[in-house]
C-alpha cells in the first residue's frame, strides 16, 4: 500500500498560494511535484505557445491527504518563458479549479459532464530550463484530428455522433459554469479508448479559457484561425456563441475528414473572406438528416442566430436516435477523406493579422463609397 505524500512547496509564492487554496476543498486538489518524480520524459508535440511531453509519474497524484496512487502516464505542458511565473501563467489550472468547484453543486453539473473535461493534477518545474510545466492526464489515442486522419473511413456515423455528443456535453458543462473555452478545435479534443473499446472524447487545453462574467483584460486575440468566429475577427466580444461557431467547424471536420480551410493559407485574405463574404467550408451531403442544417446554424454570421449548447445537445441527441434505423453510408469521393497538410493545429497571435485585415476592409469600403458617389454624379 502506498504511503501518503507530504505536501511539497515550489518556493514560488504565486504557485504555493494557489495550491494551498485548492487544498481547502475535497475535489480539484492540485500539487507541486518535484521534477525528479517523473521519468521517461519525452517530447511529443509543440503548439503555438507550449511544448508537450509524455512522462511517467512515479508516485502518481494525491487524491486526498491519506491516499496516493501508483505510477501513471501523464502529459506535461511546458509554459514558455515561465521561469518567473505570474498569475497569468496559472490561468489553465485556475479555470479547471473553478470548473471543478461548480461541479460540487449537483444542481449545476453532474459527474458525466465533469468527466468530459480533461483532468489537471498540478505543476512541476524543469531544472534545466526553469520553465514550469502543467501536469494533465495523458491520452494514448491522441487528439481528434489525429484520430480522424487515421480512422476516418472506419468511423461510422454512430461513432461520429458519439464523439460530437461528448464534446457538446463538455461544452454545456463549461457554459453552465459560465466558462468560455475560447479555443475549440480538433487538436484540443482528446480521444479516450477504454479497455472495453468504449470511445469517448475529452475537451482539453483550457489555456485561453475565461469566465463569461468577467470583462476581458487582454486586448490580444489568439486562436486557430479557421475555428475563430467572425465577430472575434472583427474584435467584438467573445461570447458563448463564439464557442458554438467553433463546434460547427468541428462538425464539418467530422463530416469530411479534413480540417476547415485545409487548402488555404491562414492569412489576412482568409480573415477578410470570412468576415466580409461569410466564407465557410464547402458543403458535402455525406451526413445524417438534420446534421448539415445544424452545422450551418452553428457557424451563422450572426451570433444570436446560433443554437445554445442546450439546443445543440438536444438536436444531436435527436439525430443520434434516428441514425441506427437508417445508417448514413460513408461515401468515398475527392471531397471526402483525410488530407495531410502543413496547416497544423497551432494557435497564434491573430491581432496583427486582424488589424491588417481591418485596414484593408476600411480602404475597400471607402473605395466602394467613392465609386457609388461617382455614379450618382
Secondary structure, DSSP 8 states (H G I E B T S, - for coil): ----------S-HHHHHHHHHHTTSSSS--EE--GGGEEEEEEEEE-SSEEEEEEEESS--EEETTEE---EEEEEEEETT-TT--GGGGHHHHHHHHHHHHHTSTTT--HHHHTTB--EEEEEE-TTT--EEEEEE--TT-BHHHHHHHHGGG--HHHHHHHHHHHHHHHHHHHHTTEE----SGGGEEEEE-TT--EEEEE---TT-EETTS-------EE-GGGS-HHHHTT----HHHHHHHHHHHHHHHHHSS-TTTTS--SHHHHHHHHHS-------S-S-TTHHHHHHHHT-SSGGGS--HHHHHHHHHHHHHHHTTS------STTSS----S--S--EE-HHHHHHHHHHHHHHHHHHHHHHHHHH-
